[in-house]
Amino acid sequence: MQKYVILGIAEVESLFQRDYILRMIEMMGDLARKVAQLMEELEYLHQLDDASRLHCGMPLKALEDLSHESLLEMMAPEPRLYASELLHLRAMERSVQWDYRDRLLLKSLRLLASLTEESVLCEIRAPRLRELKAAVLPMMTTQDFFQCACFFNEGDCYDEMEDALFQGTEAAQDEANRKWIVEEGCHLLREASHNATDTALAYCRMTREELNQAAQELRAAR
């Protein structure tokens, strides 16, 4: 009897978690739609700054100016998610120059990809991470690709995980970096081949055999 009670509690907590994360993302979506209608840059920035102070505890300028390492140290997971969303919105402002836009998007990616503690979030926000990765691909480091792979793994997006690992291998600047991501990547792929559900594999159109084969090919690429 106790076993069923524990499972019931876990399921309720999971549903609550998903609902909470969806409400957070819906809130940021409402803000995105609101600022998209603003023509004046100052008003656009004012709205984002208010949201940054409310949800991240700091002005928008601080999100822009501080390094992603500093933000990771300073911010808990929830404000980190908001910061990633706000930096994405900032990058979409019409007057932002392309090179600055890319730097903002890269920081947004790094903050989002750091949130691997929560599998529900990783599942829901995998499309955004995929979008960010495509936008800043040439700027990403081996560590960035590996962090994305971990995020995709937590979200059961094993096809995206595989792509990120091979891209990270290609981006490696030296042999030590390459060896590191190959070893860690092979571990991720083999772990996924054992732990992935049939439903998750079907959704990303992969099989356990393909995940094991990818691990072999990744090791051969070293």
N, C-alpha and C positions, 0 to 999 in steps of 0.2 A: 504493500500500500504506500509506504514511504517513497518508493521509487517513482511511482506515478505522480505523487505530489511534487517531488523535486523537478520532474520533467515539466509539469504544468507551470511551475514558477518560472523555469528557464524560458519556456515558450512565451509567457506573458512579458517577461523582461525583454526578450528579443523584439516582440511586437511594439512595446513601448519605445524601445531604442530606435527602431525604424521610423516610427511615427514622429519622434522628436527630431531626428535628422531630416526627415522630409519637410517638417515645418520650418526648420532653419533654412533649408535650401529654397523653399517656397518664399520665405521672407526676403531672401536675397534676390530671388526672381522678381518679386514685386518692386524692389528698389531698382533693379535693372530696367524694368519696363518704365518706371517713373522717370529715371534720368535720361532714358533714350528719347523722351519727348522734349527734353530741354535743349534749347538752341544756344543759350548763353553759357560759355565755358565757366564763368565764375559761379553761376548757380549750380551747374553740374558738379563742380568741385566742392561747393558748399554742402551739397547733399551727401557726397561721399565722405567728407570730413566729419559730418555729424554722425554718420553711421560708424565710422572708424572709432571715434571717441566713445560711442555707446557700446560697441561690441568688442573692441580690441583694447580699449583703455589708453589710446594714444591717438594723436592727430594723424591724418592721412599722410602728411609730409614725413612723419617718422617712418611709416610703412615704406615709403618710397626711398628714403635716404639710408636707413639702417640695412646692414648686410643680412642675408637670409640666415647666416649663422647666429647673429645677434637675436634676430626675431625668434628663432627656434629655441634659444636659451631662455628668452623672456616670456614666451607665450605658452599657455596651456593649449591642449588640442582644440577646444571649441573656438577661442579667439583666433587660433591659427587658421581654421577653416574660413572664418569670416575675412581674415586678412587676405587669404588667397583669392577669395571672391572679389573683394574690393580692389585689389591690384589688377585683376582681370578687367573690371569695369573701368578703372583708371586708364588702362592701356587702350581701351576702346574709344576713349574721348577723341573727337575729330581732329583736334589740333596737335595731338601727340606725334612727335617725329618718329620715323620708323625704327631707328636704332634704340631710342629710349623705350619705345613700345615693346621691342623684343626683350629688353632687360627687365621690364616689368613683368612680362609674361613668363620669363624664366624664373623669376622670384616667386611668382604665383605657382608655377609648377613645383618648385622645390618645397614650398610650404604645404601644398596639397599632398605631394608624394610622401611627406614625412608622417602622414596620418595613417600608418599601417596597423595601429592598435585596434582599429574598429572595422571588422569585416563588413558590417552593414554599410558603413560609409564608403568603403572601397568598392563595393558592388554598385552603389547608387551613383557614385561620382567618377567611375571609370571612364565614361564617355568624355567628361571634361578633361581628365588627365590625358586621354588620347588626343584630344583637340590641341591642348597646350603642347604636347610633345611634337606633334606635326608642325606647329608654328615655330618652334625654336630648336629644331633638330640639330642644326650645325653648331649651336652654341653649347650643347650638352656635353658633360663629362661622363667618363665611365661610371663614376659614382651616381650621377643623375640617372643614368639608364638602369643601373642596378636597383636604385630606390624605386623607380617606376615599376620594375619587374616585381619587386616585393609587394607593392600596392596592388598590381594586377593579380598577383597570386592570391592575396587576401580576398579580392573580389571575385575569384573564380574565373578570371578572364585569361585563360591559359595561353590562348593564341597571342594575345598582346604581351604577355609575360615572355613568351619565347622570342618574339620580335625584339623586345627591349634588351634581352640578354645578348643576342647576336649583334645588335647595334652597339651595345656597350663594349663588346669585344673588338669591334672595328674601330671604336673611338679611343681605345687604350693607347696611351702615350709611350708606354715602355713595357718591357716584358713582365715586370713585377705586377703592374696593373692588370695586364692581360691574364696572367696566371691567377690572380685573385678573383676576377669576375668569372673565369672559367670554373674554378673550384666551387665558388658559391652558387653559380648558375646551375651547374650539374646537380648540386644538392637540392636546389629549388625544384628542378624539373623531375628528379626522381621522387622527391617527397610528394609532389603533385600527382605523379602517376599512381602512388599508393593511396593518397587521401581524397582525391577528387571523386565527387559523386558522378553517377552516370548522367544525371540531369545536367550538371554543370559542363561535363565533357560534350554532351550533345549540343548544348547551347553555343559553345565556341567551336563546334565542329572538329573536335580532336578526339583521339583515343589514347588509352594508356600506353599502347605500343608506340604511338607517335611521340609522346612525351619522353619515353626512354630513348627513342631514336634521336630526338633532338639533343638529349644529354650526350650521346655518343658523338654527334656531329659537332657539338660545341667543344668537346674535349679535343677532337681532331683538329679543330680550327686553331688551337693553341700552337 
